[in-house]
Amino acid sequence: MEKASQLKDQGNKALSAGNVDEAVRCYTEALTLDPSNHVLFSNRSAAYAKKGDYDNALKDACQTIKIKPDWGKGYSRKAAALEFLGRLEDAKVTYQEGLRQEPSNQQLKEGLQNIEARQAERKMMNPFSIPNLYEKLEGDSRTRALLSDPSYRELLEQLRNKPSELGTKLQDPRVMTTLSVLLGLDLSGMDEEEEVTPPPPPKPKETAPPPPKEEDLPENKRMALKEKELGNAAYKKKDFATALKHYEEALKHDPTNMTYLLNQAAVHFEKGEFDKCRELCDKAIEVGRENREDYRQIAKAYARIGNSYFKQDKYKEAVQFFNKSLTEHRTPDVLKKCQQTKLLEFQLALKDCEECIKLDPSFIKGYTRKGAALEAMKDFSKAMDVYQKALELDSNSKEATEGLQRCMVSQATRNDSPEDVKRRAMSDPEVQQIMSDPAMRIILEQMQKDPQALSDHLKNPVIAQKIQKLIDIGLIAIR
């Protein structure tokens, strides 16, 4: 056992020094002396993972758990190996299993959050994962008839659950037709004119049922409304303490009305007490569900939770609750806020990836995740460059290969309107900074009047970098 311990220490030193093969040799030799030592299997799993041998890393991690099923690190090792192998759902399940054994394990918690974030990114980049998929396909004459074919529905579910298989399905004309409908593009490449179908008549605007007259209400509800009005008056004056008292009194008179809980939540939101705001919104939703409240009110509660997270720069949680609000009732304000939040989240992800690459230029995950963020932001040209860099590091990277294929298809089929290009560009902080620079505005105006001026400005590397950014984002077109 003393010899096994010495070999383990030697293996640890070798692994820290980056001598992975030596580390594997030491751990393997130690295991011949102590074959039931879970730490040795765990350490060798880490060594195999660092070596890129993820299959053996997974085997050793599974053996670690078999020997010591209540040890959280074994589950971390297994989940990491599964993630490297691209088995995200299995990795997620493993993190959850580990947390059942060690609920307070921070490494497992963070691992689970990262996996869920990656799955969310994939889902957002998959046009087949939209909630109203079948409704949208039913509403277009190009795909309506296809829905009667069971094999087509099977194909849709396959692409919904495994977006990575899209590249292998592009030869199927049904896939291209479906993408045309989902992306609002014409991918057919047909020369002849197609029959123009008139747009369907606009749907009638949804309106809430008229509220009952106050004189028809029971005494307790009338008293609640009076307290609410007093609370609203105080709220407008920013007298939050008084407003809160009136809203609390209103709830005492009518405890089945979630509105008074939402009013209280609004007060705490304004005071910056976001945890209390969310607590009241959760309670409001519970009361609303129990009393069959209008779904617009439920949507409002979810949106307020989303806004509270947004105020704290917790964009992942904000998107989660904005989406919940939209499933209850779609409003333009919440939809716009959701899109804005996603973009901010991708900008932060991009910065993290760049920092990761800066710390370790050979870490392929830094490049594939940066590529995914750029892809989600529809900066396909830059995303392709990043995926290409990942393939230079590992030519067998499935994630980089699939990302490159997706970007090539997206770049070839994109047909953004000038408004879309401008809107996407101006939401980029780097573009905002460039466009607010008076010197750059003069240069751009000069280029517009005299296109030949571009070659002179490109001689300045600082200006050239800024102009290239505007070209990449689509604000400047070079012909």
N, C-alpha and C positions, 0 to 999 in steps of 0.2 A: 504493500500500500504506500510506503514511503517513496519507492521508486516511481509508482504511478503519479504521486503528487508532484515529484520533481519533473516528470515528463509533461505534466499539465502546465506547470509554471514555465517550462521551456517553450511549450506551444503558445502560451499566452504572449510571451515576449516576442516570439517570431511573428505572431499575428499582428501585434502592435507595430512591429517594424516593417510590415508589409511583405514578409517572407511567408506567403500562404502555403506553399508546398511543404515547407519545413514544419509549419504549424500542424498541417494535416497528418504528417508523419508522426509527430510527437503524440498527438491525441490518439491516433490509431494504435500506436505501441502501448500507450497507457491503458487503452481499453482491453488489450489482450490480458493485462494484469488485473484490471478492475472492470469487468464487462457490465456491471449493473450500476455504474456511476452516471447518473443523469446529467451532471454538469459537463462531463467529458463529451457526451453526445451533443449537448447544446453548443459547446464551444466548437466542436468539429463541424456542426451545422453552419455556424457563423463563418468558419473558414471556407467551407465549400461555397457558401453564398458569395463571399468576397472573391472567390476564384471564378465565379460564374457557372459553377456546377450546381444548378438549382435542383435537379432531380435528387442528387445525393444529399443536398441540404434539407430537402423535404423528408427524405427517409430518416435522417438522423433526428430531425425535429419530432417526427412521429414516435420514434423510439424514446425520446426524452419524455414525451407526454405519457407514453405507456408505463415507463418506470416511475414517473413522478407526476401523476395527473392533477395534483393540486398546486403546481408550480406555474406561475403566470408566464415566466420567460419562455417556457417550452412552446406555449401557444403563440407568443410573439415570433419565435423562430419559424414555426410552421406557417403562420400567416404571411411572413415576409417572403418565404420561399414560394408560396402559392401566388403572391402578388407578382413576383419576378417572372413566374411562369404564365402570367396573364389570366390567372383564375381568380378574378376579383370577388365573385360571389362566394366561392369557397373560402377565400381569405377573410371575408366579412363574417361568415359563419364561425370561423376559427377564433376571431377576435371576440365574438359574442360568447363562445364557449369558455374562453379564458376569463372573461369578466364575470361569468357565473361562479368561477372558482375564486377569483380575486377581484371583487367589485371595485376596489379602490386603486387598482393598478393603473398608474398614469400612462405608462407606455402602451398598454392595451387600449385605453380610452382614445389616445391620440391616433393610434393606428386605425381604429375603427372610424374615427372622424375623417381621416385622410382617404380611406377606402370609399366612404360614402360620398365624399367630395368628387373623387375620380369618377364614380358611377354617375353622379349627377352631371358632370361635364360631358360624359359620353352620351347621356340621355339627351342633353340639350343640343348636342351636335347631330343627333339622329332625327331626320325629318319624319321617320316612321313612328316616333314615340309621342307625337302630339296627342293630347287627350281626345280631340274631336276627329280622329283619323277617319273613321268610317263615315261620319257625317259629311266631312269635306269631300271624300271620294264619291259619296252618293250624290252630292250636289253638282258634280261635273259629268257631262255627257261622255267624256272620254273614258271614265273609269266606272260609271254606274253599271254598265252591262257586265263588266268583269267581276263585280261583287257576287254575282250569282254562281260563279265557279268556285267550288270548295278549295281547289288547289291554289287559287289566287289568294283566298283568305289565309290559307296555310302559309303562303309565301310572305304575306304581310306580317303575320305573327312572328315568322322566323326573322325577318329584318327588324321588327320591333324589339325583339329580345336579343338578337345578335347583330348589331350594326356593323361589326367587323366583316361580315360576309357580303356587304354591299358590293365590294369590288369584284367579287366572283359572280355576281348576278346581273351585271350591267348589260350582258349580251341578251338577256331576256327582254324583249320589247315592252312587256308589261311593266317592268321596273322603270324603264325610261319614261313611259307614259305616266306612271304614278308620280315620279319625281317632277314631271312637268306640272302636274296638278298641285302637288304639295308645295313646290317652290314658286309657283306662279310664273313659270318659264315655258318657252317653246323649245323643247329639246329634240323635236322630231327631225329637224333638218329637211323638211319637205319643201319643195319649190312651189308646188301648186297652191292656189289660194284655198283656204279651208272655209267651210260654211260658218258664218258668224252667227252665234246664238245670242239672242238678246239677253241682257242680264235679268235675273229674276226680280220681281218687284220687291221694294224694301219691306222688311218685316215691320209690323206695327211697333211703335216704341212702347216698351214696357212701362207701365205706370203702377204705382202702389195704390191699393184700394183706399178710397177716401176714409179718413178717420171718423169715428162716430162723433156726433155733436156733444159738446160738453154737458149740456143739460140732461142728456140721456145717460150719462155715466153714473155709476154708483158713487156714493158720498166719498168713499176712501180714494177713488181714482181722481175725483175732482180736487180733493185736498192735495194729492200727490202732484197734480199738474200745477197747482198754485205754488207749491214749494219749488218745483222745477223752474218756473218762470222767475221766481226770486233768485234762484241759483244762477240762471242764465244772465240776469242783470248784473249780479256780482262778478260773474266770470268775465263779462265784457269789460268791467272796470279793473280787471286783474286782482280783485279782492278774493283770492283763492280760498282763504280760510272760511269766509262767509259762504262762498259758493258751495264748498264741500259740506258744510252743515245743512244747507237747504237740500242738497241732493241726497244726503243721508236720511233726512226726514221724509223726503219723497219716497224713498225705498221702503221705509217703515210703513207708510200708508199703503203702498202697492208693491209688495215684495216679489210679485210674479212678472214685473216689467223690467226687462234687462236694460232699458234705456237709461235708468237712473244709475246703474252700475257703470255704464259706458260714460256717463257724465262725470262720475267720480274719477274714472280712469283718465279722462281728458285733463282734469285738474292736476293729477299727479304727473301726467306727461309734461304739462307746462312747467311744473316745478322741478322737472328733471329726475323725478323719482320713478325710474323706468321699471324696476322690479315690482313695485306696488301697482303701477299701471297695468303690467301684464297679468298680475294676480287678479285684478278686478275684471280685466277682459276675459280671462279664463272662466271666472265665475259667471260673467254675463252670458257667455256662450252656453254654459251649463243650464242657466235659468232659461235662456231662450229656447234651447232644445226641448227642455221639459214642458214648456208652455207653447210650443209650436209657433215661435216667433217668425216674422217675415225673414226670409233668407238674406235680404238686403242688410238687415241689422246684424246677422251673423257675419256676413262679409265685412261689415264695418268694424266689427270687433277684431277679426283676424288682421285687417289692414292696420288697425291701431297698434297691434302687437308688432307687426312688421315695421312700422314707422319707429317704434321705440328701439328696436334693434338697429335700424338704420342710423338713428341718432348716435348710437354708441359705436358705429363703424363695424358692427357685426353683420357683415353682408350675407354670409351664408344663411344665418338664421332669418334675416330679413326676407330673403328670397323665398325661403320655406313658407313663411306666413303670408307673404303677398300671393303666392301660388294658391294657398288654401283659401284666401279671400276670393281669388278669381274663380275657383271651382264653385263657390257659392253664388257669386254674381260678378260678371265682368263689367268693370267700369274703366273708362279711359285713364283716369288719374292713377289708379292702382296698376294698370297695365304698363303705363309709362314709367312709374316708379320701379316696377319690377325689372324692366329692361335696363333702366339706369343703374340699378343695384348690381345686376349681373355684370354689366360693363365694368363698374368699379371693382367688383370682385376679381374679374379677369386681369385688370390692371395691377392689382395687388399680387395676384398669382404670378404675373409676368415678372414683377420685381423680385419675388422670392426665388423664381427659377434662375434669374440672372445672377443673383447673389450665390445661389447654389453652384452654378457653373464657374463663377469667379473663384469659389473656394476649392472646387475640384473639377478642373476642365475635362477630366476623363470620365466623369459620372454620367452615364447615358440617360438616366432618368431625368436629369436636369434639362436635357435637350428635348426629350419626348414630351415632357410636361410643358415646356415653353412653347413647343410646336402646337400642342393642344390648345393652349391659351390664345395664341395668335390665330389659330384656326377658328376658334369660337368667336373671335373679334372680326372674323372675315378678312384678315390680312393674310390671304393665302400665299402670296409671293414670299413673304418673310417666313411663313410657316414651313413652306417647302424647303427654304434654305436651311432652316433649323433641323428639319427631319433628315435632310441630306447629310448634315454634319453628324447626326446620330448614327446614320448608316456607315459613315466613315470610321466611327469608333467600333461599331458592331454591325457587320453586313447582314447578320441573321436576325436583327431586331424586328420582330413581327409588328410591334407597335409603331416603329418608325416607317416601315414599309407600307402598312395600312394607312397611316396618316398622310404619307406622301401621295398615295393613290387617291385618297379622298380629296386632297387639296387640288390635285390635277383635274379631277372631275369638276369640282366646284369652280375653279378658276376658268375652265373651258366653257362652263354653262352659265356663268354669272351674267346678269343683265341689269345691273343696278341703275336706277334712275339717278339723274344728277342730284335730286333732293336727298336720296338715300346716301349717296357718296358724301355729300356735304354734312348730313346729320351725323353719320358715323365718324367722319374725320374730326368734326368740331367737338365731339365728346372725348377725344383723345387729349389728355393734358399736354403732351408734347407738342401737338399741333396747335393747341390754344396758345401756348407760349410763343411758338414761331409766328403765328398770325397776329399776335399782339405786339410784336417787335416792329417799331416804326421803320427801321432800316430795311427789314425784310419786306415790308409792304411796298416800299419804294422800288426795291429790286424786282418784285413780282409785277408791279405796274410797268416797269421798264421792259421786262421780258414779254409782257402782253403786247406792247407797242412794237417791240423789236425782238423777234424770236432769236435772232443771231446773238443777242446779248447773253444768252444762256451759256455759251461756250466760255465767255470771259468770266462770268461769275463762278463757273465750276472750277476755275483755277484756284479759288480760295477754298481750302479744305473744310473750313467751318461752315461757310455758306453752302458748299456742295453737299455736306451732310444734311443740312436742313432742307435743301431742295429735293434731295433723294427721298427724304421722309414724306414730303408732299406728293412725290411721284408714286411712292409705294402705296400710300393711302388712297390715291385716285383723284386728288384735288388738281394735280397737274398731269396732263396727257402729253406725251412726247410722240410726235409723228415724223 
